[in-house]
Amino acid sequence: MPRAELVAMLGSSAAMAETIPPSLVLIIIGSVTNLSIGALFAAGLVPPRRCILPDLVVLWRSRSDRSELAQRPTLRAIGRHSS
């Protein structure tokens, strides 16, 4: 799978993780702005439903991925590429 697709999936899932109930972010927003926390939780269930199709596409495209054949990088290689 191309690196750009992996980065896009990681970015979208990281943004979505902040709103999936029970979320401390939603509780704080609700208490600060006097919004209904129950309504915010209900609204937080919409993003995961919308992300089902992209998840299925990623699963379908990665079905032939042979990640068990990948070699684990050495600590030296990690240190060399981390800077």
N, CA, C and O atoms as a MOPAC input file, in Angstrom:
PM7 MOZYME 1SCF
protein

 N      0.84900 1    -1.16800 1     0.00000 1
 C      0.00000 1     0.00000 1     0.00000 1
 C      0.89800 1     1.23600 1     0.00000 1
 O      1.88600 1     1.28000 1     0.73300 1
 N      0.56900 1     2.23000 1    -0.80600 1
 C      1.40600 1     3.43800 1    -0.87000 1
 C      1.45500 1     4.18500 1     0.45900 1
 O      0.49100 1     4.19800 1     1.22500 1
 N      2.58500 1     4.79300 1     0.70200 1
 C      2.80000 1     5.51100 1     1.95900 1
 C      1.78100 1     6.63300 1     2.14000 1
 O      1.33600 1     6.87700 1     3.26200 1
 N      1.40000 1     7.32200 1     1.05900 1
 C      0.43900 1     8.42100 1     1.16000 1
 C     -0.91100 1     7.93100 1     1.67700 1
 O     -1.56200 1     8.62500 1     2.45800 1
 N     -1.33500 1     6.74800 1     1.25000 1
 C     -2.60400 1     6.20600 1     1.72000 1
 C     -2.52900 1     5.85300 1     3.20800 1
 O     -3.48800 1     6.06800 1     3.94900 1
 N     -1.40600 1     5.32000 1     3.63300 1
 C     -1.25100 1     4.99200 1     5.04700 1
 C     -1.27500 1     6.24400 1     5.91700 1
 O     -1.87500 1     6.24800 1     6.99200 1
 N     -0.62600 1     7.29800 1     5.45200 1
 C     -0.60600 1     8.54900 1     6.20400 1
 C     -2.00400 1     9.14900 1     6.26100 1
 O     -2.40400 1     9.67100 1     7.30200 1
 N     -2.75500 1     9.08800 1     5.16300 1
 C     -4.11400 1     9.61900 1     5.14700 1
 C     -5.01100 1     8.85400 1     6.10800 1
 O     -5.79700 1     9.46400 1     6.83200 1
 N     -4.90900 1     7.54500 1     6.12700 1
 C     -5.73600 1     6.74900 1     7.03500 1
 C     -5.36100 1     7.01900 1     8.49200 1
 O     -6.24100 1     7.11300 1     9.34800 1
 N     -4.07800 1     7.14400 1     8.77800 1
 C     -3.64100 1     7.44700 1    10.13600 1
 C     -4.13200 1     8.81800 1    10.57500 1
 O     -4.59800 1     8.98200 1    11.70300 1
 N     -4.02900 1     9.79700 1     9.69300 1
 C     -4.47600 1    11.14700 1    10.03300 1
 C     -5.97000 1    11.22600 1    10.27500 1
 O     -6.41100 1    11.88500 1    11.21700 1
 N     -6.74700 1    10.56800 1     9.44700 1
 C     -8.20100 1    10.62500 1     9.62300 1
 C     -8.62900 1     9.86400 1    10.86900 1
 O     -9.54800 1    10.29300 1    11.56600 1
 N     -7.98700 1     8.75500 1    11.15900 1
 C     -8.36900 1     8.00700 1    12.35900 1
 C     -7.93800 1     8.74100 1    13.62300 1
 O     -8.61700 1     8.64700 1    14.64500 1
 N     -6.83300 1     9.46400 1    13.57600 1
 C     -6.39900 1    10.23000 1    14.74800 1
 C     -7.36000 1    11.37900 1    15.01600 1
 O     -7.66800 1    11.66700 1    16.17200 1
 N     -7.83500 1    12.03500 1    13.96900 1
 C     -8.79300 1    13.12600 1    14.16400 1
 C    -10.12900 1    12.59500 1    14.65000 1
 O    -10.80200 1    13.25300 1    15.44400 1
 N    -10.51900 1    11.43300 1    14.19400 1
 C    -11.79600 1    10.85100 1    14.56900 1
 C    -11.76300 1    10.33600 1    16.01300 1
 O    -12.79700 1    10.31400 1    16.68000 1
 N    -10.62000 1     9.93400 1    16.48800 1
 C    -10.51300 1     9.34500 1    17.82200 1
 C    -10.87300 1    10.34000 1    18.92400 1
 O    -11.24100 1     9.92800 1    20.02400 1
 N    -10.77400 1    11.61500 1    18.65500 1
 C    -11.10100 1    12.63300 1    19.66100 1
 C    -12.59400 1    12.77100 1    19.88700 1
 O    -13.00600 1    13.30500 1    20.91700 1
 N    -13.42500 1    12.30100 1    18.95000 1
 C    -14.86200 1    12.53400 1    19.07300 1
 C    -15.67100 1    11.28200 1    19.36200 1
 O    -16.86700 1    11.38900 1    19.63400 1
 N    -15.07600 1    10.11200 1    19.31400 1
 C    -15.83600 1     8.89200 1    19.54800 1
 C    -16.14400 1     8.77500 1    21.03800 1
 O    -15.22900 1     8.80800 1    21.86000 1
 N    -17.42200 1     8.63800 1    21.39500 1
 C    -17.79300 1     8.53300 1    22.81000 1
 C    -17.27200 1     7.25100 1    23.42800 1
 O    -17.12100 1     6.26100 1    22.71300 1
 N    -16.99700 1     7.22100 1    24.69100 1
 C    -16.97600 1     8.34300 1    25.62100 1
 C    -15.67500 1     9.11700 1    25.48200 1
 O    -14.59000 1     8.55400 1    25.62600 1
 N    -15.78500 1    10.37300 1    25.21100 1
 C    -14.62200 1    11.20300 1    24.93700 1
 C    -14.53200 1    12.33100 1    25.97000 1
 O    -15.50400 1    13.04700 1    26.21200 1
 N    -13.37300 1    12.47000 1    26.55900 1
 C    -13.17100 1    13.56400 1    27.51500 1
 C    -13.29100 1    14.91900 1    26.83300 1
 O    -13.74200 1    15.88800 1    27.44300 1
 N    -12.88800 1    14.98700 1    25.57200 1
 C    -12.98200 1    16.24500 1    24.83300 1
 C    -14.43600 1    16.68000 1    24.74100 1
 O    -14.74100 1    17.85400 1    24.95000 1
 N    -15.35100 1    15.74400 1    24.42800 1
 C    -16.76900 1    16.08800 1    24.33600 1
 C    -17.33800 1    16.49600 1    25.69000 1
 O    -18.16800 1    17.40200 1    25.76200 1
 N    -16.90600 1    15.84600 1    26.75200 1
 C    -17.39200 1    16.20800 1    28.08800 1
 C    -16.92400 1    17.61200 1    28.46000 1
 O    -17.69800 1    18.39700 1    29.00800 1
 N    -15.68600 1    17.92900 1    28.17200 1
 C    -15.16200 1    19.26400 1    28.48800 1
 C    -15.86800 1    20.32500 1    27.65900 1
 O    -16.24300 1    21.37200 1    28.18700 1
 N    -16.05300 1    20.07000 1    26.37500 1
 C    -16.75100 1    21.04400 1    25.51500 1
 C    -18.18200 1    21.24700 1    26.01500 1
 O    -18.66400 1    22.37800 1    26.08000 1
 N    -18.85400 1    20.16200 1    26.36500 1
 C    -20.22200 1    20.27600 1    26.85000 1
 C    -20.32400 1    21.04300 1    28.15100 1
 O    -21.25200 1    21.83100 1    28.33200 1
 N    -19.38500 1    20.82700 1    29.06300 1
 C    -19.45000 1    21.52300 1    30.34300 1
 C    -19.04800 1    22.99100 1    30.22900 1
 O    -19.57500 1    23.82900 1    30.96200 1
 N    -18.14000 1    23.31200 1    29.33900 1
 C    -17.70500 1    24.70300 1    29.17900 1
 C    -18.75900 1    25.52700 1    28.44700 1
 O    -18.99300 1    26.68500 1    28.79100 1
 N    -19.39900 1    24.93000 1    27.43500 1
 C    -20.33500 1    25.68700 1    26.59600 1
 C    -21.79400 1    25.45800 1    26.96500 1
 O    -22.67700 1    25.99100 1    26.29300 1
 N    -22.07900 1    24.68500 1    28.00800 1
 C    -23.44100 1    24.36400 1    28.43300 1
 C    -24.24600 1    23.66000 1    27.34200 1
 O    -25.45900 1    23.84900 1    27.24400 1
 N    -23.58800 1    22.86200 1    26.53800 1
 C    -24.27300 1    22.03300 1    25.55400 1
 C    -24.60800 1    20.69300 1    26.17800 1
 O    -23.97100 1    20.26600 1    27.14100 1
 N    -25.60800 1    20.03500 1    25.62400 1
 C    -25.99400 1    18.72600 1    26.12900 1
 C    -24.90500 1    17.70900 1    25.81900 1
 O    -24.55000 1    17.50900 1    24.65700 1
 N    -24.37700 1    17.06900 1    26.85200 1
 C    -23.32700 1    16.06800 1    26.66300 1
 C    -23.89200 1    14.86100 1    25.93200 1
 O    -23.19200 1    14.24600 1    25.12800 1
 N    -25.14600 1    14.51000 1    26.19800 1
 C    -25.78800 1    13.40900 1    25.48000 1
 C    -25.88900 1    13.68800 1    23.98900 1
 O    -25.66900 1    12.79800 1    23.16600 1
 N    -26.22700 1    14.94200 1    23.64100 1
 C    -26.30400 1    15.30900 1    22.22100 1
 C    -24.91800 1    15.27900 1    21.57400 1
 O    -24.77100 1    14.86700 1    20.42300 1
 N    -23.91200 1    15.71700 1    22.32000 1
 C    -22.55100 1    15.66700 1    21.78400 1
 C    -22.09900 1    14.22700 1    21.58300 1
 O    -21.42300 1    13.92000 1    20.60200 1
 N    -22.46900 1    13.34000 1    22.50800 1
 C    -22.12300 1    11.92800 1    22.34600 1
 C    -22.83300 1    11.34400 1    21.13400 1
 O    -22.24000 1    10.57800 1    20.37500 1
 N    -24.10100 1    11.70300 1    20.94900 1
 C    -24.83500 1    11.21500 1    19.77100 1
 C    -24.18800 1    11.73000 1    18.49600 1
 O    -24.07900 1    10.99100 1    17.51700 1
 N    -23.76000 1    12.98200 1    18.49100 1
 C    -23.08200 1    13.53700 1    17.32400 1
 C    -21.71600 1    12.88600 1    17.11900 1
 O    -21.23200 1    12.80500 1    15.99000 1
 N    -21.10200 1    12.42800 1    18.18700 1
 C    -19.80000 1    11.77200 1    18.07400 1
 C    -19.87600 1    10.39200 1    17.46400 1
 O    -18.84700 1     9.81900 1    17.10400 1
 N    -21.08500 1     9.83800 1    17.33700 1
 C    -21.23900 1     8.52800 1    16.70000 1
 C    -21.30500 1     8.61300 1    15.18300 1
 O    -21.21500 1     7.58700 1    14.51000 1
 N    -21.45800 1     9.80600 1    14.63100 1
 C    -21.56100 1     9.96000 1    13.18100 1
 C    -20.22000 1     9.72500 1    12.47700 1
 O    -20.20300 1     9.00900 1    11.47600 1
 N    -19.09000 1    10.28700 1    12.94100 1
 C    -17.82800 1    10.07600 1    12.21700 1
 C    -17.42700 1     8.61100 1    12.04300 1
 O    -16.96000 1     8.24900 1    10.96300 1
 N    -17.58700 1     7.74900 1    13.05600 1
 C    -17.20300 1     6.35300 1    12.81200 1
 C    -18.05800 1     5.67800 1    11.74600 1
 O    -17.56700 1     4.83800 1    10.99200 1
 N    -19.32300 1     6.04000 1    11.68500 1
 C    -20.18200 1     5.45600 1    10.65300 1
 C    -19.76600 1     5.90600 1     9.26700 1
 O    -19.84800 1     5.13600 1     8.31000 1
 N    -19.32100 1     7.14300 1     9.15500 1
 C    -18.90200 1     7.65300 1     7.84600 1
 C    -17.56100 1     7.07100 1     7.41900 1
 O    -17.24000 1     7.07600 1     6.23100 1
 N    -16.77800 1     6.57200 1     8.36300 1
 C    -15.45100 1     6.04500 1     8.04400 1
 C    -15.46200 1     4.54700 1     7.76900 1
 O    -14.40300 1     3.95300 1     7.56400 1
 N    -16.62700 1     3.93200 1     7.76100 1
 C    -16.68100 1     2.49500 1     7.49400 1
 C    -16.25500 1     2.19800 1     6.06200 1
 O    -15.50900 1     1.24700 1     5.82900 1
 N    -16.71500 1     2.99200 1     5.09900 1
 C    -16.35700 1     2.73400 1     3.70400 1
 C    -14.85400 1     2.86300 1     3.45500 1
 O    -14.27400 1     1.96800 1     2.84000 1
 N    -14.19200 1     3.94300 1     3.90800 1
 C    -12.73500 1     3.97700 1     3.70800 1
 C    -12.00700 1     2.82900 1     4.39200 1
 O    -11.01400 1     2.32600 1     3.86600 1
 N    -12.49000 1     2.40800 1     5.56200 1
 C    -11.86800 1     1.27000 1     6.23700 1
 C    -12.00500 1     0.00300 1     5.41500 1
 O    -11.06600 1    -0.78800 1     5.32200 1
 N    -13.17200 1    -0.19200 1     4.81800 1
 C    -13.37100 1    -1.37100 1     3.97000 1
 C    -12.48400 1    -1.33000 1     2.73100 1
 O    -11.97500 1    -2.36100 1     2.29100 1
 N    -12.30200 1    -0.14000 1     2.17000 1
 C    -11.41500 1    -0.00300 1     1.01100 1
 C     -9.98300 1    -0.35700 1     1.39700 1
 O     -9.29000 1    -1.04700 1     0.65000 1
 N     -9.53900 1     0.11200 1     2.56100 1
 C     -8.17500 1    -0.20300 1     3.01500 1
 C     -8.03500 1    -1.70100 1     3.25700 1
 O     -7.02600 1    -2.29600 1     2.88000 1
 N     -9.03000 1    -2.31200 1     3.87800 1
 C     -8.97400 1    -3.75900 1     4.09600 1
 C     -8.93000 1    -4.51800 1     2.77500 1
 O     -8.18000 1    -5.48400 1     2.63500 1
 N     -9.72400 1    -4.08800 1     1.81700 1
 C     -9.75900 1    -4.76100 1     0.52400 1
 C     -8.42700 1    -4.61900 1    -0.21500 1
 O     -7.93200 1    -5.58100 1    -0.80000 1
 N     -7.85000 1    -3.41100 1    -0.18500 1
 C     -6.58900 1    -3.18300 1    -0.89300 1
 C     -5.40900 1    -3.84500 1    -0.20800 1
 O     -4.41200 1    -4.15000 1    -0.86100 1
 N     -5.50100 1    -4.07500 1     1.10700 1
 C     -4.36700 1    -4.65200 1     1.82500 1
 C     -4.49800 1    -6.16300 1     2.00600 1
 O     -3.70900 1    -6.75800 1     2.74000 1
 N     -5.46300 1    -6.78900 1     1.36300 1
 C     -5.66600 1    -8.22700 1     1.56000 1
 C     -4.49600 1    -9.05100 1     1.04800 1
 O     -4.26400 1   -10.16100 1     1.52800 1
 N     -3.75800 1    -8.52500 1     0.08100 1
 C     -2.60900 1    -9.27300 1    -0.43700 1
 C     -1.29500 1    -8.79000 1     0.17300 1
 O     -0.22200 1    -9.21500 1    -0.25500 1
 N     -1.37000 1    -7.91100 1     1.16100 1
 C     -0.16200 1    -7.40200 1     1.81000 1
 C      0.47800 1    -8.51500 1     2.61900 1
 O     -0.19200 1    -9.19000 1     3.40000 1
 N      1.74500 1    -8.69900 1     2.43400 1
 C      2.47600 1    -9.76000 1     3.13800 1
 C      3.36900 1    -9.12500 1     4.18800 1
 O      4.59400 1    -9.21100 1     4.09300 1
 N      2.77900 1    -8.49600 1     5.17700 1
 C      3.55900 1    -7.77800 1     6.18400 1
 C      4.39100 1    -8.71600 1     7.05700 1
 O      5.36200 1    -8.28100 1     7.67500 1
 N      4.02500 1    -9.99600 1     7.11500 1
 C      4.82300 1   -10.91600 1     7.92400 1
 C      6.19400 1   -11.16300 1     7.29000 1
 O      7.09500 1   -11.68200 1     7.95000 1
 N      6.35900 1   -10.79600 1     6.01900 1
 C      7.64800 1   -10.96500 1     5.35700 1
 C      8.57600 1    -9.77400 1     5.57600 1
 O      9.75800 1    -9.84200 1     5.23800 1
 N      8.05400 1    -8.68600 1     6.13700 1
 C      8.87600 1    -7.49400 1     6.36600 1
 C      9.90700 1    -7.77200 1     7.45200 1
 O      9.63600 1    -8.48900 1     8.41500 1
 N     11.08300 1    -7.19800 1     7.28200 1
 C     12.13100 1    -7.36800 1     8.28100 1
 C     12.05800 1    -6.24400 1     9.30200 1
 O     11.82000 1    -5.08700 1     8.95600 1
 N     12.26100 1    -6.59500 1    10.54600 1
 C     12.26400 1    -5.59500 1    11.61000 1
 C     13.55700 1    -4.78700 1    11.52200 1
 O     14.63700 1    -5.36700 1    11.41500 1
 N     13.46200 1    -3.43900 1    11.56500 1
 C     14.68100 1    -2.63200 1    11.46500 1
 C     15.51600 1    -2.73600 1    12.74400 1
 O     14.98500 1    -2.94400 1    13.83400 1
 N     16.80500 1    -2.58900 1    12.58800 1
 C     17.70000 1    -2.60800 1    13.74200 1
 C     17.62600 1    -1.25200 1    14.45400 1
 O     17.15200 1    -0.26900 1    13.88300 1
 N     18.09200 1    -1.21100 1    15.68500 1
 C     18.11400 1     0.05600 1    16.42100 1
 C     19.02300 1     1.07600 1    15.74000 1
 O     18.75600 1     2.27800 1    15.76800 1
 N     20.08600 1     0.58600 1    15.13600 1
 C     21.00000 1     1.48600 1    14.41900 1
 C     20.30200 1     2.14000 1    13.23300 1
 O     20.47600 1     3.33400 1    12.99100 1
 N     19.51600 1     1.36800 1    12.49500 1
 C     18.78800 1     1.91800 1    11.33900 1
 C     17.71400 1     2.91200 1    11.79900 1
 O     17.48700 1     3.92700 1    11.14000 1
 N     17.06600 1     2.62900 1    12.90900 1
 C     16.05700 1     3.54200 1    13.44600 1
 C     16.70600 1     4.84900 1    13.85500 1
 O     16.19300 1     5.92500 1    13.54900 1
 N     17.83400 1     4.76000 1    14.54700 1
 C     18.54700 1     5.97200 1    14.96300 1
 C     19.05500 1     6.77800 1    13.80100 1
 O     19.05100 1     8.00800 1    13.85500 1
 N     19.49200 1     6.12200 1    12.75700 1
 C     20.01800 1     6.81400 1    11.58900 1
 C     18.90400 1     7.56300 1    10.85100 1
 O     19.15300 1     8.64200 1    10.31200 1
 N     17.70000 1     7.02400 1    10.81300 1
 C     16.61800 1     7.63100 1    10.04900 1
 C     15.72800 1     8.54100 1    10.89100 1
 O     14.85200 1     9.20700 1    10.34000 1
 N     15.92000 1     8.58900 1    12.18300 1
 C     15.05500 1     9.38500 1    13.03400 1
 C     15.47000 1    10.84900 1    13.10500 1
 O     14.67300 1    11.68600 1    13.52900 1
 N     16.66200 1    11.17300 1    12.71200 1
 C     17.11300 1    12.56500 1    12.82500 1
 C     16.81800 1    13.38000 1    11.60600 1
 O     17.14200 1    14.56700 1    11.56300 1

